[in-house]
Amino acid sequence: MGWVDDVIERTEAALDGQGDPERAAGAEHYMKGVAPFLGLTAGERRSLLRAAWAGLGTPTSDELGDASTQLMTFDEREFHYAATDLTARFRRAADADFLDRWAERLLTTKPWWDTVDGFGSSIVCPFGRDHDVTATIDRWSESGDIWLVRSAIQHQRGWKDDTDIVRALELCDRHWSNREFFVAKAIGWALRDLTRLDPPAVRRFLDTHPEPNRVAVREAERGLART
């Protein structure tokens, strides 16, 4: 059995029949019906997958992408979360083409903030820290797809002292007039993160962008208040 089939079989065996129906109904309602749920907590899911994936060898980049993409075709949202868990576990296996070849598809399959931010944490942000992703991020930024735009704006989250502040502010500036909630929220979070690194730069940015983006400004002001 190949690595991809092995992962899918193990994951399905681990998660099928698990979960609480009442919790599943509540999660589906909270997530606006983007997908049905099994009703597992994050801790329960990760524990089941940790046991199921024990002993797996290291995949190739394409095996990782293929398995993650197949998990996104399942109905229940926990399988989609499993795809984010899988990319987090094996992200060192991703090669230089992974964002273009696989991550973009993962981000735009049954997208909602939960999986988009999950893949942001598991692969986009750490991958971007280790590779030159300038061209990919620029293409996502100009794509018109709100989830790719959100991912582009947030692609430096968690970089701390490695953050390119000028680049982060440039991406915020590009989309300042975008009132789509999930884009505006991403701008706000990016600015809030920057308040930990360079509060005067964030204040100057807000001062030179008088047209209010209230969602973004609110998040930025929270960060400034803490500093």
Buried (B, 14 or more C-beta within 10 A) or exposed (E): EEBBEBBBEBBBEBBEEBBBEEBBEEBBEEBEEBBBBBBBEEEBBBEBBEEBBEEBEEBBBBBBBBBBBBBBEBEBBBBBBBBBBBBBBBBEBBBEBBBBBBBBEBBBBBBBBBBBBBBBBBBBBBBBBEBEBEEBBBBBBEBEBBBBBBBBBBBBBBBEEEBEBEEBBEBBEBBBEBEEEBBBBBBBBBBBBBBBBBBEBBBEBBEEBEEEBEBBBBBBBEBBEEE
